[in-house]
Structures are given as structure tokens and as C-alpha cells.
Amino acid sequence: MENKNRQQRLDALRLREAQGILTEAERAEIEAIFAALDAEEAEAMRPAREQMQERQAELQREQVRLAADAAQLERVVQEQERLLADAQSYLERLRAKRAALADEFQRISGVELTRSQ
């Protein structure tokens, strides 16, 4: 009931304001009503604001965790790339060694081995 009375009083004061006949006391009353409405609205929104802040903090924690995971995965990718480069280098050395042995075999036996790549 108080809200209804306050709203009616506010409507009456706004009408007087629109008519240009609002007194300073009435202007102060309008400001007080708006301040009370703002305070009530802020209190009503507090749980939602707190929930939103907690969700934001949760998302920030998740972002930090995901960034750490991404950094670790990047390290794994770099290691895999180094491993592949090492394997390719080793394969090239094996092919060169095999070719040298095939050449030596041919020089000794006169028979050419088939070269597979």
C-alpha cells in the first residue's frame, strides 16, 4: 500500500512540476522519493549483481586455466615438431649411410643393390 501511495504522491508532484507550480519543498520531496526508489531498486538487484560478479570471477578463473592449458599444449606441439625434425634428420642420415654401404657393396661385388627411398 505504501508503494501505491508513494506512486500517487509522485504522480501528483510530477504533475505540479509539469505545470510549473512545484515548490522547493515539493522538489525536495520528489528527490527523496526518487532516492528511495533508487535504493529499493539497488537492493532488489543486489542478488543478481552478486550472482553476476561470481559468474564473472568464475569465467576469469576458467580463462586463466584455459590459458595455462593452451600454453602447455603449445609446448607439446613444439616438442612434437622437434621430434619430427629429429626423426627426419635421422632418416636422412640412415639413407646416406645405406647409400654409402650400397656403393661399397657394388664396388666390392660389382652387383648394384636396388635403392629404396
C-alpha positions as CSV (number, residue, x, y, z in Angstrom):
1,M,0.0,0.0,0.0
2,E,2.9,2.3,0.8
3,N,4.2,2.0,-2.8
4,K,0.8,2.8,-4.2
5,N,0.6,6.0,-2.0
6,R,4.1,6.9,-2.9
7,Q,3.5,6.5,-6.6
8,Q,0.3,8.6,-6.3
9,R,2.2,11.3,-4.5
10,L,5.0,11.2,-7.1
11,D,2.4,11.4,-9.9
12,A,0.9,14.4,-8.2
13,L,4.2,16.1,-7.7
14,R,5.3,15.4,-11.3
15,L,2.0,17.0,-12.5
16,R,2.7,20.1,-10.4
17,E,6.2,20.1,-11.8
18,A,4.9,20.0,-15.4
19,Q,2.5,22.8,-14.5
20,G,5.4,24.9,-13.2
21,I,3.9,25.3,-9.7
22,L,6.2,23.0,-7.8
23,T,7.6,24.4,-4.5
24,E,11.1,23.9,-3.2
25,A,9.8,21.6,-0.5
26,E,7.9,19.6,-3.1
27,R,11.1,19.4,-5.3
28,A,13.0,18.0,-2.3
29,E,10.2,15.5,-1.8
30,I,10.4,14.3,-5.4
31,E,14.2,13.9,-5.0
32,A,13.7,12.0,-1.7
33,I,11.1,9.7,-3.4
34,F,13.5,9.0,-6.3
35,A,16.3,8.4,-3.9
36,A,14.2,5.9,-2.0
37,L,13.2,4.2,-5.3
38,D,16.8,4.0,-6.4
39,A,17.8,2.5,-3.1
40,E,15.0,-0.1,-3.3
41,E,16.0,-0.9,-6.9
42,A,19.6,-1.3,-5.9
43,E,18.7,-3.6,-3.0
44,A,16.4,-5.7,-5.3
45,M,19.2,-6.0,-7.8
46,R,21.9,-6.9,-5.3
47,P,21.4,-10.7,-5.5
48,A,21.5,-10.6,-9.3
49,R,24.6,-8.4,-9.2
50,E,26.3,-10.7,-6.7
51,Q,25.5,-13.7,-8.9
52,M,26.8,-11.9,-12.0
53,Q,30.0,-10.9,-10.2
54,E,30.5,-14.6,-9.0
55,R,29.9,-15.8,-12.6
56,Q,32.4,-13.2,-13.9
57,A,35.0,-14.4,-11.4
58,E,34.3,-18.0,-12.4
59,L,34.8,-17.1,-16.0
60,Q,38.0,-15.3,-15.2
61,R,39.3,-18.4,-13.4
62,E,38.3,-20.6,-16.3
63,Q,40.1,-18.2,-18.7
64,V,43.3,-18.5,-16.6
65,R,43.0,-22.3,-16.6
66,L,42.4,-22.4,-20.3
67,A,45.3,-20.1,-21.0
68,A,47.6,-22.4,-18.9
69,D,46.3,-25.4,-20.8
70,A,46.9,-23.7,-24.1
71,A,50.5,-22.9,-23.1
72,Q,51.1,-26.5,-22.1
73,L,49.6,-27.7,-25.3
74,E,51.8,-25.3,-27.3
75,R,54.8,-26.7,-25.5
76,V,53.7,-30.3,-26.5
77,V,53.3,-29.2,-30.1
78,Q,56.7,-27.6,-30.2
79,E,58.2,-30.8,-28.7
80,Q,56.4,-32.9,-31.4
81,E,57.7,-30.6,-34.1
82,R,61.3,-31.0,-32.7
83,L,60.8,-34.8,-32.5
84,L,59.6,-34.9,-36.2
85,A,62.6,-32.8,-37.3
86,D,64.9,-35.1,-35.4
87,A,63.3,-38.1,-36.9
88,Q,63.6,-36.6,-40.4
89,S,67.3,-35.8,-39.8
90,Y,67.9,-39.3,-38.5
91,L,66.2,-40.8,-41.5
92,E,68.3,-38.7,-43.9
93,R,71.5,-39.9,-42.1
94,L,70.2,-43.6,-42.4
95,R,69.5,-43.1,-46.1
96,A,73.0,-41.6,-46.6
97,K,74.6,-44.5,-44.6
98,R,72.6,-47.1,-46.6
99,A,73.6,-45.4,-49.9
100,A,77.2,-45.5,-48.9
101,L,77.0,-49.1,-47.9
102,A,75.3,-49.9,-51.2
103,D,78.0,-48.1,-53.1
104,E,80.7,-50.0,-51.1
105,F,78.8,-53.3,-51.8
106,Q,78.7,-52.6,-55.5
107,R,82.4,-51.6,-55.6
108,I,83.4,-54.9,-53.9
109,S,80.9,-57.2,-55.5
110,G,80.1,-55.5,-58.8
111,V,76.4,-56.0,-58.1
112,E,74.2,-53.0,-57.7
113,L,71.7,-53.0,-54.9
114,T,68.3,-51.6,-55.6
115,R,67.9,-48.3,-53.8
116,S,64.7,-47.6,-52.0
117,Q,63.9,-44.2,-50.8
